[in-house]
Amino acid sequence: MDEVARFRQALIEWAAGGAEAEQAAARARGTAAAVRTVVLVEGASDQVAVETLAARSGRDLAAEGVAVVPLGGAMSIGRFLDCCGPPGLDLPLAGLCDIGEERHFRRHLERVGLAAPGFQVCRADLEDELIRALGTDTVQQVIEEQGELRGFRVFQGQPAQRERPVEHQLRRFLGTHSGRKAQYAQALVARLDPAGVPRPLDFLLAHL
């Protein structure tokens, strides 16, 4: 495990609180020198998308000192800002969130005295951005490549899904099982045309 990965794990444990928080804080402080920027994202799928897109461009974010850190849910942003923002380690920050969480993110950024030039907002969420960028036919091709097209067809036939647009069906399907969002974040990002990268991801990487 490299120093950036150690820092990420320590930061996650520090922000979680509990009996081990002080030890985790000490580990985070001890590895923070290796970190140039912390990118706060809502979940593991966002982390996978950012890191996969960077790798496609020939970039190794960890080698650049960029730690992409999943919050485990947008409601945790305040705790992470207290740890790695001005109240804590005071590291340069960037991030990615869904439109529904933008107000919550901005409120906590303002609370710790930060503007948000490096924070990007998905129009709905990451899955929506990728589906719109690739188109529904390509996304279904990726689902077939992952061996889950039959499962998607069964899902489409469920009473709650039958009348919904295919875009909505795809978004819902990608989030139905644990780990599926991260699985498809990697697979869908790998299919993006360099000229068709969703704007929030493109701007985030440009900022980094």
Long-range contacts (C-beta under 8 A, 24 or more apart in sequence): 2-34, 2-62, 3-31, 3-34, 3-35, 4-31, 4-34, 4-35, 4-61, 4-62, 4-65, 4-66, 4-67, 5-62, 6-31, 7-31, 7-32, 7-34, 7-35, 7-67, 8-67, 8-68, 8-69, 11-38, 11-67, 11-69, 11-80, 11-83, 11-84, 12-69, 12-70, 12-72, 14-83, 15-71, 15-76, 15-79, 15-80, 15-82, 15-83, 16-79, 17-79, 25-83, 28-83, 28-84, 28-89, 29-89, 32-89, 32-91, 34-65, 35-65, 35-66, 35-67, 35-91, 36-64, 36-65, 36-66, 36-92, 37-65, 37-66, 37-67, 37-91, 37-92, 37-93, 37-94, 37-118, 37-208, 38-66, 38-67, 38-69, 38-84, 38-91, 38-92, 38-93, 38-94, 39-66, 39-67, 39-68, 39-69, 39-93, 39-94, 39-95, 39-96, 39-204, 39-208, 40-69, 40-71, 40-77, 40-80, 40-81, 40-84, 40-93, 40-94, 40-95, 40-96, 41-68, 41-69, 41-70, 41-71, 41-95, 41-96, 41-97, 42-70, 42-71, 42-73, 42-74, 42-96, 42-97, 42-98, 42-101, 43-70, 43-71, 43-72, 43-73, 43-181, 43-182, 44-70, 44-181, 44-182, 45-126, 45-127, 45-181, 45-182, 45-184, 45-185, 46-70, 46-96, 46-126, 46-185, 47-182, 48-182, 48-185, 48-186, 48-189, 49-126, 49-130, 49-185, 49-186, 49-189, 49-201, 50-96, 50-201, 50-204, 50-205, 52-185, 52-186, 52-189, 52-190, 53-189, 53-192, 53-197, 53-201, 53-205, 54-205, 54-208, 56-189, 56-190, 56-192, 56-194, 57-205, 59-205, 61-208, 64-208, 66-208, 74-98, 74-101, 74-104, 74-105, 75-104, 77-101, 77-104, 77-105, 77-108, 78-108, 78-111, 81-108, 81-109, 81-111, 81-112, 81-114, 82-112, 85-112, 85-114, 86-112, 86-113, 86-114, 87-112, 92-118, 93-118, 93-119, 94-118, 94-119, 94-120, 94-204, 94-207, 94-208, 95-119, 95-120, 95-204, 96-120, 96-121, 96-122, 96-126, 96-200, 96-201, 96-204, 97-121, 97-122, 98-122, 98-124, 98-125, 98-126, 99-123, 99-124, 99-125, 100-124, 100-125, 117-207, 118-204, 118-207, 118-208, 120-199, 120-200, 120-201, 120-203, 120-204, 120-207, 121-200, 122-198, 122-200, 123-200, 124-171, 125-171, 126-181, 126-185, 127-170, 127-171, 127-174, 127-175, 127-181, 127-184, 128-167, 128-171, 129-198, 129-199, 129-200, 129-201, 130-184, 130-185, 130-188, 130-189, 130-192, 130-198, 131-167, 131-170, 131-171, 131-188, 132-167, 132-198, 133-192, 133-196, 133-197, 133-198, 134-188, 134-191, 134-192, 134-196, 136-166, 136-167, 136-170, 138-191, 139-170, 139-188, 140-170, 142-184, 142-187, 142-188, 142-191, 143-173, 143-184, 145-187, 146-183, 146-184, 146-187
